[in-house]
Amino acid sequence: MAVAILLVATAVCSSAIAAGERTQRFAVELAVLAIRSHRLLGAGLTPAQRVRLRAKIGSAIGVLPLLARGYFEEQRHANDRQLLAQLRQLQVMYAHGHLAALATDIDHLSQHYPLDTRGLLPLPATPLALNTGRTLYRNLCMACHAYPDPKSPAPAPDLFTMARTLPPLQLVASLLGGVRGTSSTTLVNPLSNQNIADLAAYLKDGMVLKP
């Protein structure tokens, strides 16, 4: 979904993040980490999937201190040493394989630094929203998520399955995390909150419109 940055020029002009891009980015990363850490503790993963998921979690934990500093700058207050210490502790727990404790601590942090859901929830299941969501899915998501590369070690997940299995809050958090770009595109979310809500609504309730 990183291709969204190249395809949705108009959405860049509108603010996708009511709370501020760097504040929301930190909250999104924590929310997605919470989802992944609990998935890692669950059943149904192959050994290869478990290794890849654990690697993703480790990579995300490593970047959290940088995202936290962006949050501090945007909120215009000094670095919270307690928070930075908590983030370092996540790295220690991950390195020592304390995965249950890691998931618990990530949950607490995610609750303390919650996702700003203004303009995102509740999901609008209106005909306009579903049709807009379908257009976004076709233009931005379908090429990778409907036709994942079978040779890829980490193929793109089916977004309709994700929408059926995740609560709405976790679904929009996953979409917000997925539409961001790479370091070369500054990790900015190019979609508006309305875009994300429409896409999530389509994935969740627009199966009749599924291509």
C-alpha positions in Angstrom: 0.0 0.0 0.0 3.0 2.3 0.0 2.1 3.0 -3.7 -0.6 5.3 -2.3 2.0 8.0 -2.0 2.3 8.0 -5.8 -1.3 7.6 -6.6 -3.3 9.9 -4.4 -2.1 13.4 -5.0 -5.2 15.1 -3.7 -5.2 13.3 -0.4 -1.8 14.7 0.4 -3.2 18.2 0.6 -5.7 17.3 3.4 -4.6 16.5 6.9 -4.7 12.7 7.4 -3.8 13.1 11.1 -5.9 15.2 13.4 -3.5 14.7 16.2 -0.4 15.7 14.2 1.5 13.4 11.9 4.3 12.5 14.3 2.0 12.1 17.3 -0.2 9.8 15.4 2.7 7.9 13.9 3.9 7.0 17.3 0.4 5.9 18.4 0.0 3.9 15.2 3.3 2.1 15.7 2.3 1.1 19.2 -1.1 -0.1 18.1 0.3 -2.2 15.3 2.9 -3.6 17.7 0.2 -4.6 20.1 -1.6 -6.5 17.4 1.5 -8.2 16.2 2.8 -9.1 19.7 -0.5 -10.8 20.5 -0.5 -12.6 17.2 3.0 -13.9 17.9 1.7 -15.4 21.1 -1.2 -17.1 19.4 -1.5 -20.3 17.4 -1.8 -20.8 13.7 1.5 -19.5 12.5 4.0 -21.6 10.6 7.6 -21.5 11.9 8.6 -19.3 9.0 5.7 -16.9 9.7 6.6 -16.7 13.3 10.2 -15.9 12.5 9.2 -13.1 10.1 6.6 -11.7 12.5 9.1 -11.6 15.4 11.6 -9.8 13.1 9.0 -7.2 12.3 8.3 -6.7 15.9 12.0 -6.3 16.7 12.5 -3.8 13.9 9.5 -1.7 15.1 10.7 -1.7 18.7 14.1 -0.5 17.5 12.5 2.6 15.8 10.2 3.5 18.7 12.6 5.8 20.5 13.1 7.8 17.3 9.3 8.1 16.8 8.9 9.1 20.5 11.4 12.0 20.0 9.3 13.1 17.0 6.2 13.0 19.3 8.1 15.1 21.9 9.0 17.7 19.3 5.5 17.9 17.9 4.0 18.2 21.4 6.6 20.8 22.3 7.7 19.3 25.6 11.0 17.9 26.8 11.9 14.3 26.3 10.1 12.0 28.8 12.9 10.0 30.3 10.5 7.6 31.8 9.0 6.8 28.4 12.4 6.4 26.8 13.4 4.1 29.6 10.2 2.0 29.0 11.0 1.8 25.3 14.5 0.6 26.1 13.0 -2.0 28.4 10.9 -3.3 25.5 14.1 -3.9 23.6 15.5 -5.8 26.6 12.4 -8.0 26.9 12.4 -8.7 23.1 16.1 -9.6 23.2 15.6 -12.0 26.1 12.4 -13.6 24.5 10.0 -12.4 27.2 7.2 -12.2 24.7 4.2 -12.3 27.1 5.6 -9.5 29.2 6.5 -7.6 26.1 2.9 -7.8 24.8 1.6 -6.6 28.2 3.9 -3.6 28.3 3.1 -2.7 24.7 -0.6 -2.8 25.5 -0.1 -0.4 28.4 1.9 2.0 26.3 -0.7 1.9 23.5 -3.5 2.7 26.0 -1.4 5.6 27.4 -0.6 7.0 23.9 -3.8 6.1 22.1 -4.6 6.4 18.4 -6.6 9.6 17.6 -9.7 8.1 15.9 -11.5 11.4 15.1 -12.7 11.1 11.6 -11.9 7.4 11.5 -14.5 5.7 13.8 -17.2 4.6 13.6 -16.8 3.2 10.1 -19.4 4.7 7.7 -21.2 1.9 5.8 -22.9 4.3 3.4 -23.1 3.6 -0.3 -20.8 6.6 -1.0 -18.2 5.4 1.6 -18.3 1.8 0.3 -17.9 2.9 -3.3 -15.1 5.2 -2.4 -13.4 2.5 -0.4 -13.7 0.1 -3.3 -12.0 2.6 -5.6 -9.2 3.1 -3.1 -8.8 -0.6 -2.7 -8.6 -1.2 -6.5 -6.2 1.7 -7.1 -3.9 1.3 -4.1 -4.2 -2.2 -2.5 -5.5 -4.8 -4.9 -2.3 -5.4 -6.9 -0.4 -6.6 -3.9 -3.0 -7.8 -1.4 -5.3 -9.6 -3.8 -2.5 -11.1 -5.8 0.4 -11.6 -3.4 3.8 -12.8 -4.7 3.9 -16.5 -3.9 7.7 -16.4 -3.8 7.8 -13.6 -1.3 8.9 -14.5 2.2 6.3 -12.1 3.6 3.4 -11.9 1.1 0.9 -9.1 1.5 -2.1 -10.3 3.7 -5.6 -10.5 2.5 -7.2 -7.3 3.7 -10.8 -8.7 3.7 -9.7 -11.4 6.0 -8.0 -8.8 8.2 -11.2 -6.7 8.3 -13.2 -9.8 9.4 -10.9 -10.7 12.2 -9.8 -7.4 13.7 -11.9 -5.0 15.7 -12.5 -1.7 13.9 -9.8 0.2 16.0 -7.2 -2.4 15.2 -8.3 -2.4 11.5 -7.8 1.3 11.1 -4.5 1.2 13.0 -3.3 -1.5 10.6 -4.4 0.5 7.5 -2.7 3.7 8.9 0.5 1.7 9.4 0.2 0.1 5.9 -0.3 3.1 3.8 2.9 4.9 4.9 5.8 5.0 2.7 9.5 4.3 3.1 12.2 6.5 4.5 12.6 8.1 1.1 9.0 9.3 1.3 9.3 10.5 4.9 6.9 7.9 6.2 4.0 10.3 5.7 0.4 9.0 5.5 -0.9 10.3 2.1 -4.6 9.5 2.9 -7.1 11.5 4.7 -9.0 10.1 7.7 -12.0 9.9 5.5 -10.1 7.9 3.0 -9.0 5.4 5.7 -12.5 5.2 7.1 -14.0 4.6 3.7 -11.4 1.9 2.9 -11.9 0.2 6.2 -15.7 0.3 5.8 -15.4 -1.3 2.3 -13.1 -4.0 3.6 -15.4 -4.8 6.5 -18.9 -4.3 5.0 -18.6 -4.0 1.3 -18.1 -7.6 0.3 -21.0 -7.4 -2.1 -18.9 -4.9 -4.0 -15.7 -6.9 -3.8 -14.0 -7.0 -7.2 
